[in-house]
C-alpha cells in the first residue's frame, strides 16, 4: 500500500478522533458523564456550535435536543447564513431543505441526477414557483456553504441539522402526504435513503401517524 496513502489515512483518522473528543468534552462540560454521550456526539458532526446547542438543550429542553436556543437562530444561520433574505427567498430555501431532508442522501450529479430531479418535481408540486433552475440555485448555495456535502451524491452536515429539517418537514407538510404513491414513484435507489430517516422519528408523533 502506498505510504503517502497510509499517512493521509492516519491523519484523517487522528483528526476524526480528536474532533470526537472535542465534541464529547463540550457535552461533558455541560451535562457531565452520561451513557448517551457518544450518540449525542455523532449528531453534532462538524459543528462545535451544534455541540454547544445540544448540550444546552440537554439541560433546558431535554424533550427536544434540536430546539434552537432562543437567543440564537442556530438553524437559520446554517440555511441562510448571516445575510438578509427576503421572505420569499427564505421560505423557498426552507421548503427545499426540508424536502431534501426526507432522504439520508440523494444523487445530484450525473449519472444519479434522476434522484434530484424527482425531489425537484415533488417540490414543484408543492410550490410551482420553485422550478428546476431555482432548485439548482438553492442546492448550489447550500453546497457553497458546506451545508450540503458530497460530489455526485449529497448529504446534510451536521447530522443534527438534517434531523431537525426532517422533523420540520413532517410538522409542516405531512397533511396530504401520500406515502404509498410517492414511495412507489420515486427512483428505487432512493427507497433505502428515504426509509433510513425514520429511525430519527422519536418524538415526531405526526410521523408515527403517517406510517401507521
ZAMARGU-4260 file (C-alpha; in steps of 0.2 Angstrom, whole numbers, plus 5000, padded with zeros to 4 digits):
<rodrens>
0) 5000/5000/5000 | 5006/5017/4996 | 5015/5026/5011 | 5008/5043/5006 | 4990/5035/5007
5) 4994/5027/5023 | 5000/5043/5030 | 4985/5053/5024 | 4973/5039/5031 | 4981/5040/5048
10) 4980/5059/5048 | 4961/5058/5044 | 4958/5045/5057 | 4968/5055/5070 | 4958/5071/5066
15) 4942/5061/5067 | 4946/5055/5084 | 4952/5072/5090 | 4936/5080/5084 | 4925/5067/5093
20) 4935/5070/5109 | 4932/5089/5107 | 4913/5087/5105 | 4912/5074/5119 | 4922/5087/5130
25) 4910/5101/5126 | 4895/5090/5131 | 4903/5083/5146 | 4907/5100/5152 | 4889/5105/5151
30) 4879/5089/5157 | 4893/5078/5165 | 4896/5060/5161 | 4881/5051/5153 | 4879/5034/5144
35) 4871/5043/5129 | 4886/5055/5126 | 4893/5045/5111 | 4876/5046/5102 | 4874/5064/5105
40) 4892/5067/5099 | 4888/5059/5082 | 4874/5071/5078 | 4885/5086/5081 | 4897/5081/5067
45) 4907/5095/5060 | 4900/5109/5072 | 4905/5115/5089 | 4890/5127/5088 | 4879/5112/5087
50) 4888/5103/5101 | 4885/5118/5112 | 4867/5120/5107 | 4863/5101/5110 | 4872/5102/5127
55) 4862/5117/5132 | 4846/5109/5127 | 4850/5093/5137 | 4848/5105/5152 | 4835/5117/5147
60) 4825/5106/5134 | 4828/5088/5137 | 4812/5084/5127 | 4819/5092/5111 | 4838/5092/5109
65) 4837/5101/5092 | 4827/5116/5098 | 4837/5131/5093 | 4842/5142/5108 | 4830/5157/5110
70) 4844/5169/5109 | 4852/5162/5093 | 4844/5157/5077 | 4855/5142/5076 | 4847/5133/5061
75) 4843/5149/5052 | 4862/5153/5052 | 4866/5136/5043 | 4852/5138/5030 | 4853/5157/5027
80) 4870/5162/5034 | 4870/5180/5041 | 4864/5188/5025 | 4847/5196/5025 | 4835/5186/5014
85) 4818/5192/5009 | 4803/5182/5015 | 4800/5173/4998 | 4819/5168/4997 | 4820/5161/5014
90) 4803/5151/5013 | 4810/5143/4997 | 4826/5138/5005 | 4817/5131/5020 | 4805/5121/5009
95) 4819/5114/4998 | 4829/5110/5013 | 4815/5101/5021 | 4811/5090/5006 | 4829/5086/5004
100) 4830/5081/5022 | 4817/5067/5018 | 4832/5057/5012 | 4848/5052/5021 | 4857/5057/5005
105) 4852/5059/4986 | 4860/5059/4969 | 4863/5076/4961 | 4876/5075/4948 | 4876/5063/4933
110) 4873/5048/4932 | 4862/5049/4948 | 4854/5065/4944 | 4837/5057/4942 | 4835/5057/4961
115) 4837/5075/4962 | 4825/5078/4948 | 4812/5068/4957 | 4814/5078/4973 | 4813/5094/4962
120) 4797/5088/4954 | 4789/5085/4971 | 4794/5102/4977 | 4787/5110/4961 | 4770/5102/4965
125) 4771/5109/4982 | 4776/5126/4976 | 4775/5130/4957 | 4787/5145/4960 | 4801/5133/4963
130) 4806/5125/4946 | 4822/5115/4941 | 4833/5131/4939 | 4828/5138/4956 | 4830/5121/4964
135) 4848/5120/4957 | 4852/5138/4963 | 4847/5133/4981 | 4857/5117/4980 | 4872/5126/4974
140) 4871/5139/4988 | 4870/5126/5001 | 4885/5117/4994 | 4895/5133/4993 | 4892/5135/5012
145) 4896/5116/5015 | 4878/5113/5022 | 4877/5100/5008 | 4892/5090/5005 | 4897/5076/4993
150) 4902/5075/4975 | 4889/5066/4965 | 4878/5061/4980 | 4874/5075/4993 | 4870/5074/5011
155) 4867/5087/5025 | 4881/5092/5038 | 4879/5092/5053 | 4868/5077/5056 | 4858/5087/5069
160) 4853/5100/5056 | 4847/5085/5045 | 4837/5078/5058 | 4829/5095/5063 | 4824/5098/5045
165) 4817/5080/5043 | 4806/5083/5058 | 4801/5100/5052 | 4795/5093/5035 | 4783/5081/5044
170) 4777/5095/5055 | 4774/5107/5041 | 4769/5096/5026 | 4763/5079/5032 | 4745/5083/5029
175) 4740/5076/5012 | 4757/5067/5010 | 4753/5051/5000 | 4766/5040/5007 | 4762/5025/4996
180) 4761/5035/4980 | 4777/5045/4982 | 4786/5029/4988 | 4780/5020/4973 | 4785/5033/4960
185) 4802/5038/4967 | 4818/5030/4960 | 4821/5013/4968 | 4839/5020/4973 | 4830/5032/4985
190) 4820/5019/4994 | 4833/5014/5007 | 4838/5033/5010 | 4821/5038/5012 | 4816/5024/5025
195) 4833/5026/5034 | 4827/5043/5041 | 4813/5036/5050 | 4825/5030/5064 | 4825/5048/5069
200) 4806/5049/5072 | 4807/5049/5091 | 4795/5061/5097 | 4788/5066/5080 | 4771/5060/5084
205) 4765/5066/5067 | 4776/5054/5058 | 4770/5039/5068 | 4753/5044/5061 | 4758/5044/5043
210) 4767/5027/5044 | 4754/5018/5055
</rodrens>
